[in-house]
Every structure is written in structure tokens, then in C-alpha cells.
Amino acid sequence: MAMGGRQRRRNMVGLLFVSPWICGLGLFILYPFFASILYGFTDYSVLRDPEFVGTDNYAGIAADPIFWQSLKVVLVFAAFSIPLGVVTALSLSIMLDAGKRGVSIYRAIFYLPQLVPTVVVAILWTWLFNAEFGLVNHILRWPLQTFFGARPPGWLASTSWALPALVFMSMWQVGQMTIIYLAKIQDVPQDLYEAAALDGAGFWSKTWNVTLPQISPIILFNVVMAIIGCFQVFTEPYIMTGGGPARATHFLSLYIYKLAFEEYRMGYACAVALVLFLIILGLTMLALRAARGRVYYAGEEA
């Protein structure tokens, strides 16, 4: 009995310590999530009571050209930024692993952009991409005029270059992915590299046949997190372009914000948010299914 009473007290103390997190989870995540599902079936403007409209909001989404344009933008952004981010982070981590001196300094340098607030990053890159006095065009002006007779693009004011500029800017924050890759690469057993060297494998052969299979779970993890992150991009297009010329950078998250807080179509915004959630869930499941049989887990039976 005494032991049972002591265990109950320990459980109560444990629950007391985690109760702030549980309250936060319920209040700021679970309640808004389920409430948005319910509001997605209503006509709700915040200023008046919600009115049930059934599936009218979802029928409206199917015929909404702005929704499809926003979905196209985020899909194109993801199609370029995810592969570029994964390849860049992998390359940097392999180089850091091969380096002998100053690795800790380079690790800090690559990770430093992760510590900069997103708003500050967006303002910084807005200045860099400025068509008149931005550093990017200052660097490009001479070679473009000399070899091609062309002027640097307007970047954020251009329908053709605004989205590529955001893709390029996304490379600024691959430091976290790089550090994760580096930690896993340094955990690869050295005897595998030694065995590969005895078989005559060179650097590229070791990378392809030893390093990449061994870190494949981390590659999958980073790809899944990148998919989720791409569909949640908001701050950069909101601050840098406001949706861009001709909605060239009108991401779905930005569209949801405008529907809810500028047009006060909260019910319709909740419906779009639920569709966005289902798209992210579907792509995540697709990535996990595509990786089945291609990811190596230590200790897994063949």
C-alpha cells in the first residue's frame, strides 16, 4: 500500500509538471484545429454568428482560381527548394566531415542564419534583391551588361523572377539540415569505409554506397520536414512581395491569412486550411510510401 501511495504521488507530481504543456496543447493546438474543421462548414465572418452551409465552402474551393494559383505557387516552390536544399545541405555536411581544421567554426557559421528571426531575414533579402541598389544586382550588373548586353532583373517586382528569388533565399537557412546530416554522417561506422577502401572504392563510391544508405533515414526525415515547411511558408512572401505581381508568390498560407483577416471570410479560410492540411498529409504519406524499401535502418532484418 505504501509503495502504491508513493507511486501515485510521483504520478501526480509528474502530471503537475507537464500540465502547462498539456494545457497549451489543448488550448492553442487541439481546440483551434477541431474548431477550424467545424467552422469550415459554416459561413462565419467573426462579426456575426456562424451559419451552417454544409459543403458549400469546399465546392467554392474547387471553383476558386486564386486557390489553384496559390497551390501552383507552393508546389513549384517545393519542387525546386526541397531538392536544392537537400543537395546543398548534404554537400556542406560531407565537406564539413572531410575537413580537419575549423570544422566547429564553419558549423557555427552555417547554423547562424537559423538564429535570425524570419522577419529580419525577409527584410534583409528585400534589400539584397532591390532592383536599384541591392547587392545582388550590383554584383550581376557588370557581367550581364558585358557578356549579354542585358540589365539585371527586377526580382521581387517581376512575375518571372519573384518566385525564383524566394527559392534562392530559402537556401539561406539550410544550416539546421546541414548540422543534422553532419551528426549522422559522423555516426557512420568507420569499418564500413575501411572495407570499401579495401575493395578499391574512392571518395564518390564511398559516398554513394556507404554514406548515403547509412544516413537515408535522416534524408527522409529532412525531406518530410521540408515538405511541411514549404507549405507553411508565410512570413517571407508576406513581407517581401505581399503575394507578388500577378500573384506570382501568392502562397496558400498567405491566401488563408487574407481570407480570414482581410476579407473576414473565416469559414471559407478554415475550409482552405483543412484542404491545405490534407495536402500536406497526403504528400507526407506519399514520401513515406516512396521511401519504403529504400531507407536503411540499423538492426533491421533484411
DAMO-V898907 format. One record per backbone hydrogen bond with DSSP energy under -1.0 kcal/mol. NH is the residue of the N-H (numbers start at 1). CO is the residue of the C=O. If there is no record, write none. Layout:
[[NH CO] [NH CO]]
This chain:
[[5 1] [6 2] [7 3] [8 4] [9 5] [10 6] [11 7] [12 8] [13 9] [14 10] [15 11] [16 12] [17 13] [18 14] [19 15] [22 18] [23 19] [24 20] [25 21] [26 22] [27 23] [28 24] [29 25] [30 25] [31 26] [33 29] [34 30] [35 31] [36 32] [37 33] [38 34] [39 35] [40 36] [41 38] [42 39] [43 51] [47 45] [51 43] [53 41] [54 41] [56 53] [59 55] [60 56] [61 57] [62 58] [64 61] [68 64] [69 65] [70 66] [71 67] [72 68] [73 69] [74 70] [75 71] [76 72] [77 73] [78 74] [79 75] [80 76] [81 77] [82 78] [84 80] [85 81] [86 82] [87 83] [88 84] [89 85] [90 86] [91 87] [92 88] [93 89] [94 90] [95 91] [96 92] [97 93] [98 94] [99 95] [106 102] [107 103] [108 104] [109 105] [110 106] [111 107] [112 108] [114 111] [115 112] [121 117] [122 118] [123 119] [124 120] [125 121] [126 122] [127 123] [128 124] [129 125] [130 127] [134 130] [136 128] [138 134] [139 135] [140 136] [141 137] [144 140] [145 141] [146 142] [147 143] [148 144] [150 144] [157 154] [158 155] [162 158] [165 161] [166 162] [167 163] [168 164] [169 165] [170 166] [171 168] [172 169] [173 170] [174 171] [178 174] [179 175] [180 176] [181 177] [182 178] [183 179] [184 180] [185 181] [186 182] [188 185] [192 189] [194 190] [195 191] [196 192] [197 193] [198 194] [199 195] [200 197] [201 196] [206 202] [207 203] [208 204] [209 205] [210 206] [211 206] [212 207] [214 210] [215 211] [219 215] [220 216] [221 217] [222 218] [223 219] [224 220] [225 221] [226 222] [227 223] [228 224] [229 225] [230 226] [231 227] [233 230] [238 234] [239 235] [240 236] [241 237] [242 237] [244 241] [247 244] [248 245] [249 243] [250 247] [251 249] [255 251] [256 252] [257 253] [258 254] [259 255] [260 256] [261 257] [262 258] [263 258] [265 259] [266 44] [267 44] [269 265] [270 266] [271 267] [272 268] [273 269] [274 270] [275 271] [276 272] [277 273] [278 274] [279 275] [280 276] [281 277] [282 278] [283 279] [284 280] [285 281] [286 282] [287 283] [288 284] [289 285] [290 286] [291 287] [294 291] [300 297]]
